[in-house]
Amino acid sequence: MDQTVLSVIVQYVGLPGLVFLARVLDVSLGTLRIIFISRGKKFLAPLFGFIETFIWIIAVSQIIRNVQGVWSYVAYAAGFATGTIVGMLIEDRLAIGTLILRTILPGDVIALRDRLHSAGYGVTCVQGQGYQTGVTLVYTIIKRKNLQEVTAIIHQLHPAAFLSINELRSAEKGVFPAEGSRRHFSFYQ
């Protein structure tokens, strides 16, 4: 292969491709780092920050050394955008964290309470007053990876249930399903 053809391929395909991949990797790590910081993961966040910065320095140094091609700049920006999406998808698959699930229901909630208890989830019920009628607020603290299972139970028994879901930074004591089983796990046992 001719040396000039190889040089053109490296300048317009090879280097931009490497820059793109480096940005996808470092921005994905950066996205995860920010999420871990917000969830209080004190040891993972700095490790991800170190690796992210190291990759970023390598990518930027390659662009500065080879400023002839605009494609490296385009790859840099496209890698940033793609890395953000990839980081969010990875975090979504990891499903790290704890949630507060509030369900507001009119009428009887005994069947829901019992069904969630039998599935191993802790439930606290509080009576309240809605706009037109009395309601029951059902509080459940769950691992994020169990959200789909718990909401399926709620919607099966109460298809029109009002749900409010929030991230929980920390919790002490409570009832959670044991990992790998559906038995009750309680910090009080």
C-alpha positions in Angstrom: 0.0 0.0 0.0 1.3 3.5 -0.9 2.6 5.5 2.1 0.4 8.5 1.3 -2.7 6.3 1.1 -1.9 4.8 4.5 -1.3 8.3 5.9 -4.6 9.5 4.7 -6.4 6.4 6.1 -4.8 6.9 9.5 -5.6 10.7 9.5 -9.2 10.4 8.4 -10.2 7.0 9.8 -7.7 5.5 12.3 -7.0 8.5 14.5 -10.7 9.7 14.6 -11.8 6.2 15.4 -9.3 5.9 18.3 -10.4 9.3 19.6 -14.0 8.3 19.3 -13.5 5.1 21.2 -11.4 6.8 23.9 -14.1 9.4 24.4 -16.8 6.8 24.6 -14.8 5.0 27.3 -13.8 8.0 29.3 -17.2 9.7 29.2 -19.0 6.4 30.1 -16.7 6.2 33.1 -17.3 9.8 33.9 -21.1 9.3 33.8 -20.8 6.3 36.1 -18.5 8.3 38.4 -21.1 11.1 38.8 -23.8 8.6 39.5 -21.7 6.8 42.0 -20.9 10.1 43.8 -24.6 10.9 44.0 -25.3 7.4 45.4 -22.5 7.7 48.0 -20.1 5.1 46.5 -17.0 6.7 48.1 -14.5 4.2 46.8 -15.7 3.6 43.2 -16.0 7.2 42.2 -12.3 8.2 42.7 -11.1 5.1 40.9 -13.4 5.8 37.9 -12.2 9.5 38.0 -8.6 8.4 37.8 -9.2 6.1 34.8 -11.4 8.7 33.1 -8.8 11.4 33.4 -6.0 9.2 32.2 -8.0 8.2 29.0 -9.0 11.8 28.5 -5.4 13.0 28.5 -4.4 10.4 26.0 -7.3 11.4 23.6 -6.6 15.1 23.9 -2.9 14.7 23.4 -3.5 12.7 20.2 -5.8 15.5 18.8 -3.3 18.2 19.7 -0.5 16.3 18.0 -2.5 15.7 14.8 -4.6 18.9 14.4 -4.7 18.6 10.6 -8.0 16.7 10.5 -11.4 18.1 11.5 -12.6 14.5 11.8 -10.7 14.1 15.0 -12.7 17.0 16.5 -15.9 15.5 15.2 -15.0 12.1 16.6 -14.2 13.8 20.0 -17.6 15.4 20.2 -19.4 12.3 18.9 -17.5 10.1 21.4 -18.6 12.4 24.2 -22.3 12.2 23.2 -22.1 8.4 22.7 -20.2 7.9 26.0 -22.9 9.7 27.9 -25.6 7.4 26.4 -23.4 4.3 27.0 -22.7 5.4 30.6 -26.4 5.8 31.3 -27.2 2.4 29.7 -24.5 0.7 31.8 -25.8 2.3 35.0 -29.3 1.4 34.2 -28.3 -2.3 33.7 -26.3 -2.2 37.0 -29.4 -0.9 38.8 -27.4 0.3 41.8 -29.2 2.0 44.6 -32.2 2.0 46.9 -35.6 3.5 46.2 -38.5 4.8 48.2 -41.7 3.6 46.5 -44.8 5.4 47.7 -48.2 4.0 46.6 -51.3 5.9 47.2 -54.5 3.9 47.1 -58.2 4.4 48.1 -59.8 1.5 49.9 -58.4 -1.7 51.2 -54.7 -2.4 50.9 -54.5 -5.6 53.0 -54.0 -7.9 50.0 -51.2 -5.7 48.6 -49.5 -5.5 52.0 -49.7 -9.2 52.4 -48.5 -9.9 48.9 -45.5 -7.6 49.3 -44.7 -9.2 52.7 -44.9 -12.7 51.2 -42.4 -11.6 48.5 -40.0 -10.4 51.3 -40.5 -6.7 51.1 -41.1 -4.4 54.1 -44.2 -2.4 54.0 -45.5 0.5 56.1 -49.1 1.7 55.7 -50.3 5.1 56.7 -53.9 6.4 56.6 -54.4 9.7 54.9 -57.0 12.0 53.4 -57.1 12.5 49.6 -59.0 15.2 47.8 -62.3 13.4 47.9 -61.9 10.3 50.1 -59.6 8.5 52.5 -56.5 6.9 51.1 -53.7 4.6 52.3 -50.1 5.5 51.7 -48.0 2.3 51.2 -44.3 2.9 51.7 -41.8 0.3 50.5 -38.0 0.7 50.5 -36.6 -1.5 47.7 -33.4 -2.2 45.8 -33.5 -0.6 42.4 -33.1 -3.9 40.7 -36.4 -5.0 42.3 -38.5 -2.1 41.0 -40.0 -4.0 38.1 -41.0 -6.9 40.3 -42.6 -4.7 43.0 -44.5 -2.5 40.6 -45.8 -5.6 38.8 -47.2 -6.8 42.1 -48.8 -3.4 42.8 -50.3 -3.1 39.3 -51.6 -6.6 39.4 -53.7 -5.8 42.5 -54.3 -2.1 41.9 -54.0 -1.2 38.1 -54.8 2.4 38.8 -52.4 2.9 41.7 -50.6 6.2 42.0 -46.9 5.6 42.4 -44.1 8.0 43.5 -40.5 6.7 43.2 -37.5 8.5 44.7 -33.8 7.7 45.1 -32.8 7.0 48.7 -29.3 8.0 49.7 -29.1 5.8 52.8 -31.3 3.8 55.1 -30.8 2.1 58.4 -32.5 -1.1 59.4 -35.6 -2.4 57.7 -36.9 -5.4 55.8 -35.4 -6.4 52.5 -35.4 -9.7 50.5 -32.3 -11.7 51.1 -30.1 -11.9 48.0 -30.8 -15.0 45.9 -34.0 -15.9 47.8 -37.5 -14.5 48.6 -37.2 -15.1 52.4 -37.6 -12.3 54.8 -34.4 -10.5 55.8 -34.6 -8.1 58.6 -31.9 -6.2 60.5 -33.9 -6.9 63.6 -33.6 -10.7 63.4 
